[in-house]
Amino acid sequence: MATDAPETPAAPAAAVAPTPSDPRLKVLKKFHGKFLPKGILRDRHKTIMTRWNSGEDHGNVTVDELKTLLSDWRGTREKPPRLPKA
């Protein structure tokens, strides 16, 4: 007959550290499902994405490249400042 002893976990949950996430993913997710108009920004995004999908090391795409593209894209989406009415 089997004993009714409680099962002991192999490793305590506190000892298992989560793996650090890739900081590039945080920036890359901001482009998911967004519209990039035709032109230089879309071309830059396409070249970065082909490098990203090229292999295990993601084509050596850097966080700075992604942040620069994001800031340039946000700069094109800014509305012009409203002029005060006289």
TORDO-86581 format. One record per residue (C-alpha): residue number from 1; residue in one letter; x, y, z. Coordinates in steps of 0.02 Angstrom, whole numbers, plus 50000, padded with zeros to 5 digits. Example, Ala and Ser with C-alpha at 12.3 -4.5 7.8 and 13.67 -1.06 7.14 Angstrom:
<nodes>
@n 1	res a	px 50615	py 49775	pz 50390
@n 2	res s	px 50684	py 49947	pz 50357
</nodes>
This chain:
<nodes>
@n 1	res m	px 50000	py 50000	pz 50000
@n 2	res a	px 50056	py 50177	pz 49966
@n 3	res t	px 50092	py 50294	pz 50108
@n 4	res d	px 49996	py 50457	pz 50121
@n 5	res a	px 50151	py 50563	pz 50152
@n 6	res p	px 50146	py 50739	pz 50080
@n 7	res e	px 50256	py 50770	pz 49930
@n 8	res t	px 50407	py 50880	pz 49962
@n 9	res p	px 50454	py 51004	pz 49825
@n 10	res a	px 50620	py 50973	pz 49740
@n 11	res a	px 50676	py 51155	pz 49752
@n 12	res p	px 50604	py 51295	pz 49855
@n 13	res a	px 50516	py 51430	pz 49754
@n 14	res a	px 50615	py 51570	pz 49835
@n 15	res a	px 50781	py 51499	pz 49775
@n 16	res v	px 50729	py 51502	pz 49591
@n 17	res a	px 50771	py 51673	pz 49520
@n 18	res p	px 50674	py 51730	pz 49366
@n 19	res t	px 50778	py 51754	pz 49212
@n 20	res p	px 50807	py 51938	pz 49169
@n 21	res s	px 50705	py 51993	pz 49021
@n 22	res d	px 50783	py 52070	pz 48869
@n 23	res p	px 50771	py 52261	pz 48880
@n 24	res r	px 50754	py 52268	pz 48691
@n 25	res l	px 50587	py 52180	pz 48701
@n 26	res k	px 50513	py 52319	pz 48806
@n 27	res v	px 50550	py 52445	pz 48669
@n 28	res l	px 50508	py 52327	pz 48526
@n 29	res k	px 50334	py 52292	pz 48596
@n 30	res k	px 50289	py 52475	pz 48577
@n 31	res f	px 50289	py 52453	pz 48387
@n 32	res h	px 50175	py 52301	pz 48389
@n 33	res g	px 50014	py 52340	pz 48298
@n 34	res k	px 50061	py 52521	pz 48265
@n 35	res f	px 50054	py 52608	pz 48097
@n 36	res l	px 50216	py 52672	pz 48025
@n 37	res p	px 50187	py 52783	pz 47873
@n 38	res k	px 50281	py 52751	pz 47712
@n 39	res g	px 50452	py 52828	pz 47710
@n 40	res i	px 50614	py 52825	pz 47805
@n 41	res l	px 50540	py 52767	pz 47971
@n 42	res r	px 50454	py 52616	pz 47894
@n 43	res d	px 50613	py 52570	pz 47801
@n 44	res r	px 50716	py 52582	pz 47961
@n 45	res h	px 50587	py 52475	pz 48052
@n 46	res k	px 50589	py 52343	pz 47914
@n 47	res t	px 50779	py 52331	pz 47916
@n 48	res i	px 50783	py 52317	pz 48106
@n 49	res m	px 50648	py 52182	pz 48103
@n 50	res t	px 50737	py 52080	pz 47969
@n 51	res r	px 50895	py 52087	pz 48076
@n 52	res w	px 50792	py 52044	pz 48232
@n 53	res n	px 50717	py 51889	pz 48149
@n 54	res s	px 50884	py 51835	pz 48074
@n 55	res g	px 50947	py 51725	pz 48215
@n 56	res e	px 50966	py 51682	pz 48397
@n 57	res d	px 51061	py 51841	pz 48443
@n 58	res h	px 50928	py 51948	pz 48353
@n 59	res g	px 51052	py 52020	pz 48229
@n 60	res n	px 51141	py 52122	pz 48362
@n 61	res v	px 51000	py 52249	pz 48366
@n 62	res t	px 51038	py 52370	pz 48507
@n 63	res v	px 50921	py 52457	pz 48629
@n 64	res d	px 50987	py 52624	pz 48568
@n 65	res e	px 50934	py 52586	pz 48389
@n 66	res l	px 50759	py 52543	pz 48446
@n 67	res k	px 50746	py 52694	pz 48562
@n 68	res t	px 50805	py 52810	pz 48424
@n 69	res l	px 50675	py 52741	pz 48304
@n 70	res l	px 50540	py 52757	pz 48437
@n 71	res s	px 50585	py 52937	pz 48478
@n 72	res d	px 50590	py 52983	pz 48293
@n 73	res w	px 50420	py 52901	pz 48266
@n 74	res r	px 50345	py 52991	pz 48416
@n 75	res g	px 50417	py 53155	pz 48351
@n 76	res t	px 50319	py 53136	pz 48189
@n 77	res r	px 50158	py 53104	pz 48286
@n 78	res e	px 50169	py 53260	pz 48394
@n 79	res k	px 50035	py 53388	pz 48367
@n 80	res p	px 50091	py 53566	pz 48336
@n 81	res p	px 50072	py 53682	pz 48485
@n 82	res r	px 49910	py 53779	pz 48493
@n 83	res l	px 49925	py 53964	pz 48469
@n 84	res p	px 49843	py 54070	pz 48604
@n 85	res k	px 49690	py 54166	pz 48548
@n 86	res a	px 49707	py 54354	pz 48561
</nodes>
